[in-house]
Amino acid sequence: MSNRSLYILFNSKIRVKILKSLFRNGDKNFSARELADLTQIPILTVKKEIKILKGMGLLKIKTD
């Protein structure tokens, strides 16, 4: 699947960037802050997108 297809599917370049970062680091858990730093996306935007991705069933949130 091309990047363009992913952008159409998820309707957000930011969501695609977050998902790519998570898939590339599949063995690691990230806090929202760590993910924001990794992707260079503002923390409030990352938190919003995490909520959307969780709602889509694409992320699980781990709480300690």
C-alpha positions as CSV (number, residue, x, y, z in Angstrom):
1,M,0.0,0.0,0.0
2,S,1.4,3.4,-0.9
3,N,1.7,6.3,1.4
4,R,-1.0,8.1,-0.5
5,S,-3.4,5.2,0.2
6,L,-2.6,5.4,3.8
7,Y,-3.3,9.2,3.8
8,I,-6.6,8.6,2.2
9,L,-7.4,5.7,4.5
10,F,-6.6,7.5,7.7
11,N,-7.4,11.0,6.5
12,S,-4.5,12.5,8.4
13,K,-0.8,12.7,7.7
14,I,-0.2,13.1,11.4
15,R,-2.0,9.8,12.2
16,V,0.1,8.0,9.5
17,K,3.3,9.5,10.9
18,I,2.4,8.3,14.4
19,L,1.4,4.8,13.2
20,K,4.6,4.5,11.2
21,S,6.7,5.5,14.3
22,L,4.8,2.9,16.4
23,F,5.2,0.1,13.8
24,R,8.9,0.8,13.4
25,N,9.3,0.5,17.1
26,G,6.8,-2.3,17.7
27,D,8.6,-3.8,20.7
28,K,8.5,-0.6,22.7
29,N,5.8,1.2,24.7
30,F,5.7,5.0,24.4
31,S,4.2,7.7,26.6
32,A,2.5,10.5,24.7
33,R,5.4,12.8,25.5
34,E,7.9,10.3,24.0
35,L,5.8,9.8,20.9
36,A,5.6,13.6,20.5
37,D,9.3,13.9,20.8
38,L,9.9,11.0,18.4
39,T,7.5,12.4,15.7
40,Q,8.1,16.1,16.3
41,I,4.4,16.6,16.7
42,P,3.0,18.8,19.4
43,I,1.9,16.8,22.5
44,L,-1.7,18.0,22.5
45,T,-2.0,16.9,18.8
46,V,-0.4,13.5,19.7
47,K,-2.9,13.0,22.6
48,K,-5.8,13.9,20.3
49,E,-4.6,11.5,17.6
50,I,-4.0,8.7,20.1
51,K,-7.6,9.0,21.3
52,I,-8.8,8.8,17.7
53,L,-6.6,5.8,16.9
54,K,-7.7,4.1,20.1
55,G,-11.3,4.7,19.1
56,M,-10.6,3.1,15.8
57,G,-9.3,0.0,17.6
58,L,-5.7,0.5,16.3
59,L,-4.1,1.3,19.6
60,K,-4.3,-0.1,23.1
61,I,-3.5,2.2,25.9
62,K,-1.4,0.7,28.7
63,T,-1.8,2.3,32.1
64,D,0.5,1.5,35.1
